[in-house]
Amino acid sequence: HTTPMEAGALGIGTGIAGVAMLSTLPNPDVAGLGLMNIVLYAGVYTYSKPVSSVNTWIGSIVGAVPPVMGWMAAGGSMWDAQAVSLGSLLLLWQFPHFFSLSWLHREDYARGGFQMVSTGDAHGNRTAGLISEYSAYLSVLPLVTTAAGLTSTMFLLEASAANAYLLYLAKKFKENRSNANARKVFLCSLWYLPLLLTAYVVHSEQWASQADHD
């Protein structure tokens, strides 16, 4: 059995090694962002879970950072429109994904003493409302990226189809807050993210321009 001290030593060791590896990249800011994410996740997010349901919003920032780090590692800036749009996609996606999951396991979270939205939401009104709200925000993102010239019209069409289905499932859960409907939202979120990310890359106007240049 691993002791808490051994687990802590492993976590600190791998964290230091990971940040050191990232610091060797041409853009050292990636290492700084990685270090920030470790502190935010292992510190602020983890210790806020027994205190307030705001932990989910803190955790969403952690989840949004990795694609931004990837963009920066490839030579871009964290303020580039592509980095912001990819980070926004990850940020918004996490809410339908996690709120549906936490509704399924609300009793487990309550027994563990974790302050999630679902544990203080006896009838699921707030959980269902937040799932619908953030699903609606996700449906706007393809409009923004296409209008800004970051992605092609095909991305708008494909993403809109996926968003329409997610909104439909969110509506069904809002009408009937059963575990079965929550599970459908969660399962949709599992394929939704890789589909949207793949479509974003395939239909990236910058990638198309680079290919034409090459």
C-alpha positions in Angstrom: 0.0 0.0 0.0 1.2 3.5 -0.8 1.4 5.9 2.1 0.2 9.5 1.9 3.9 10.6 2.1 4.9 8.4 -0.8 2.0 9.6 -2.9 2.9 13.2 -2.1 6.5 12.6 -3.0 5.6 11.0 -6.3 3.2 13.9 -7.1 5.8 16.6 -6.3 8.5 14.7 -8.1 6.5 14.2 -11.3 5.3 17.8 -11.1 8.8 19.2 -10.9 10.0 16.9 -13.7 7.1 17.9 -15.9 7.6 21.6 -15.5 11.4 21.1 -16.0 10.7 19.3 -19.3 8.3 22.1 -20.5 10.9 24.7 -19.7 13.1 23.2 -22.4 10.6 24.2 -25.1 11.3 27.3 -27.2 8.5 29.1 -25.4 9.3 28.9 -21.6 5.8 30.4 -20.8 4.4 26.9 -21.3 6.2 25.7 -18.2 4.8 28.7 -16.2 1.3 27.9 -17.3 1.9 24.2 -16.5 3.1 25.1 -13.0 0.1 27.4 -12.5 -2.3 24.5 -13.5 -0.6 22.2 -11.0 -1.0 24.7 -8.2 -4.6 25.5 -9.2 -5.7 21.9 -9.4 -3.8 20.3 -6.5 -4.2 23.3 -4.3 -7.1 25.7 -4.9 -9.4 23.2 -6.7 -8.8 20.2 -4.4 -9.2 22.1 -1.2 -12.2 24.0 -2.3 -14.2 20.9 -3.0 -15.4 20.3 0.6 -16.0 24.1 1.0 -18.0 25.4 -1.9 -19.6 24.3 -5.2 -17.6 27.0 -6.9 -14.9 24.4 -7.1 -16.4 23.2 -10.4 -15.8 26.6 -12.0 -12.2 26.6 -10.6 -11.7 23.1 -12.1 -13.0 24.3 -15.5 -10.1 26.7 -15.7 -7.7 23.9 -15.1 -9.3 21.9 -17.9 -9.2 24.8 -20.3 -5.5 25.3 -20.0 -4.0 22.2 -21.8 -5.0 23.1 -25.3 -3.7 26.7 -24.7 -0.4 25.1 -23.6 -0.3 23.0 -26.8 -0.8 26.1 -28.9 1.9 28.0 -27.1 4.3 25.0 -27.4 3.8 25.1 -31.2 4.9 28.7 -31.2 1.8 30.7 -30.6 0.6 33.1 -27.9 -1.9 32.3 -25.2 -3.8 35.5 -26.4 -4.1 34.2 -30.0 -7.7 33.9 -31.2 -7.1 30.2 -31.8 -5.8 29.6 -28.3 -8.7 31.5 -26.8 -11.3 29.6 -28.9 -9.8 26.2 -28.1 -9.6 27.1 -24.4 -13.2 28.3 -24.5 -14.4 25.1 -26.0 -12.8 23.1 -23.2 -14.0 25.5 -20.5 -17.7 25.4 -21.6 -17.8 21.7 -22.4 -16.8 20.8 -18.9 -20.1 22.0 -17.4 -22.6 19.7 -19.3 -20.0 16.9 -18.9 -19.4 17.3 -15.1 -22.9 18.5 -14.0 -24.5 15.4 -15.6 -21.9 13.1 -14.0 -22.2 14.7 -10.6 -26.0 14.3 -10.7 -25.5 10.6 -11.3 -23.2 10.4 -8.3 -24.7 13.1 -6.1 -25.2 10.7 -3.2 -21.6 9.6 -3.3 -20.4 13.2 -3.4 -22.7 14.0 -0.4 -21.3 11.0 1.6 -17.8 12.2 0.8 -18.5 15.7 2.1 -18.0 17.3 -1.3 -19.9 20.5 -2.0 -21.1 20.1 -5.6 -24.1 21.8 -7.2 -25.9 18.5 -7.3 -25.5 17.8 -3.6 -27.5 20.9 -2.6 -30.0 20.6 -5.5 -32.7 18.2 -4.3 -34.9 18.4 -7.3 -32.2 19.1 -9.9 -33.5 22.5 -11.0 -30.2 24.2 -10.8 -28.2 21.3 -12.3 -30.6 21.1 -15.2 -30.5 24.8 -15.7 -26.7 25.0 -15.8 -26.5 22.1 -18.2 -28.9 23.9 -20.6 -27.2 27.2 -20.1 -23.6 26.0 -20.9 -24.9 23.8 -23.8 -26.4 27.0 -25.2 -23.0 28.8 -24.8 -21.3 25.9 -26.6 -23.7 26.3 -29.6 -22.6 29.9 -30.0 -18.9 29.1 -30.2 -18.9 27.7 -33.8 -20.7 30.9 -35.0 -18.0 33.0 -33.4 -15.0 31.0 -34.8 -16.5 30.9 -38.3 -17.5 34.6 -38.3 -13.9 35.4 -37.1 -12.4 33.4 -40.0 -10.8 30.8 -37.7 -12.8 27.9 -39.1 -14.7 27.2 -42.3 -18.4 26.9 -42.8 -18.1 23.1 -42.6 -17.1 23.4 -39.0 -20.1 25.5 -38.3 -22.4 22.9 -39.9 -20.9 19.9 -38.2 -20.5 21.6 -34.8 -24.1 22.9 -35.0 -25.4 19.4 -35.6 -23.6 18.1 -32.5 -24.7 21.1 -30.5 -28.3 20.6 -31.5 -28.2 17.1 -30.2 -26.6 18.2 -26.9 -29.2 20.9 -26.5 -32.0 18.3 -27.2 -30.6 16.0 -24.4 -30.2 19.0 -22.1 -33.9 19.9 -22.7 -34.9 16.3 -22.0 -33.0 16.3 -18.7 -34.6 19.6 -17.8 -38.0 18.2 -18.4 -37.3 15.0 -16.5 -34.3 15.0 -14.2 -33.8 11.3 -14.1 -30.5 9.4 -13.9 -31.2 8.0 -17.3 -31.5 11.4 -19.0 -28.4 12.7 -17.1 -26.5 9.6 -18.3 -27.5 10.5 -21.9 -26.0 14.0 -21.5 -22.9 12.5 -20.0 -22.4 9.9 -22.7 -22.9 12.6 -25.4 -20.2 14.7 -23.8 -17.7 11.9 -24.2 -17.9 11.8 -28.0 -18.8 15.5 -28.3 -15.4 16.8 -27.3 -13.1 14.7 -29.6 -15.5 15.3 -32.4 -15.5 19.1 -32.0 -11.7 19.2 -31.6 -11.1 17.1 -34.6 -13.5 19.1 -36.7 -11.9 22.3 -35.5 -8.5 21.1 -36.7 -9.7 19.7 -40.0 -11.7 22.8 -40.8 -9.1 25.3 -39.5 -8.7 28.2 -41.9 -5.1 28.7 -40.7 -4.2 25.0 -41.4 -5.8 25.3 -44.9 -3.8 28.5 -45.6 -0.6 26.8 -44.4 -1.2 23.8 -46.6 -1.7 26.0 -49.6 1.5 27.9 -48.8 3.4 24.6 -48.5 
